[in-house]
Amino acid sequence: MNKWVPQDFWTRNETLVSGVIVLFCVAATLSDPLFLSVTTLSDLLRASIVIGILAIGAMLVLVSGGIDVSFTAIAVFAMYSATVFSLAVWPDMPWPVIFLISTAIGALLGAINGVFIAFFGLPTLIVTLGTLSVFRGFLLTFIGSQRISALPPEMRDFSRGVIARGTTEAGSFYSFPWALAALVAVIVLTWFILHKTMLGRSIYAIGGSTESARRLGINVKATQFFVYVYVGALAGLAGIIHGSMGRMADPFSLVGLELSVIAAVVLGGARLIGGYGTLTGTLLGVALIVIVQNSLIVVGIPTTWQSVAIGLLILIGTGVPAYRAKRAATRAG
């Protein structure tokens, strides 16, 4: 085999997911030749922004050996609270300040998860299931349950900002929103944390073995606390971007998105037992989920089958690596 190609290249999750994406695009193009166009690309990228930011946060949690299902509740809580606060206190508040407030609220709610998980040692799934209900219930009871369509002017201006726009030869309009820059910034920052800092190495270490990480002198509690604060901050950012781009603050939005986000991360190769996960794999998983969600109708599959398709992808994405690991263990034995 070529020395430049690792022996396990063709069996890595990233390679398998890339192959599925290519096959799906080929099938969609055969059904609709206009599928491979800049318009489709702009639509898919726009749909990837929020789920991509949330997936990066979810990947960090899985890498650290935990699981978080409360990030959508944090996103909606932060988005809606920041919008209500802006309208009540300073309607013309600049959008960077509104975004900062939403991100800070998300970080604060993530810190609540971090306290229970890192300092009280409670199971991550139980804690985040509990806070999922608490955050949503608190939002609807004390902050508001009405959809707000009259957003602060600066949020509406942000939604109209584009990096590039135009019209194809076929007459189709396309645009690439500035919100894409937020996704790129999150990718770069997370990559730097994971691969260029001791904190990133600590996250991988505690995901591999908490006890071993402790013996190496890693502050497990502080690392876990950081993970949930960071994920909360990303959720707050994703939430306010979702509200701005949708031009509505809806306290009932993003419900159920947890499945798609976790599916993207698992398909990208992140292990549910912790210790492994890559940004490349996660982004490929996001791309596959977004393509499935937005293009099923193109290949002649009713959108009502969307959940079935995502569920099958999760089973395949977790089943294939587990099967390979079992075979490798059998051969080693």
ABEGO torsion letter per residue (X at the ends): XBAABBAAAAABAAAAAAAAAAAAAAAAAAABAAABBAAAAAAAAAAAAAAAAAAAAAAAAAAAGBBBAAAAAAAAAAAAAAAAAAAAABAABBAAAAAAAAAAAAAAAAAAAAAAAAAAGBBAAAAAAAAAAAAAAAAAAAAEABBBABBBAAAAAAAABBABBEBBAAGBBBBBBAAAAAAAAAAAAAAAAAAABAAAAAAAAAAABAAAAAAAGBBAAAAAAAAAAAAAAAAAAAAAAAAAAAGBBBAABGBGAAAAAAAAAAAAGBBAAEGBEBAAAAAAAAAAAAAAAAAAAAAGBBAAAAAAAAAAAAAAAAAAAAAAAAAAAAAAX
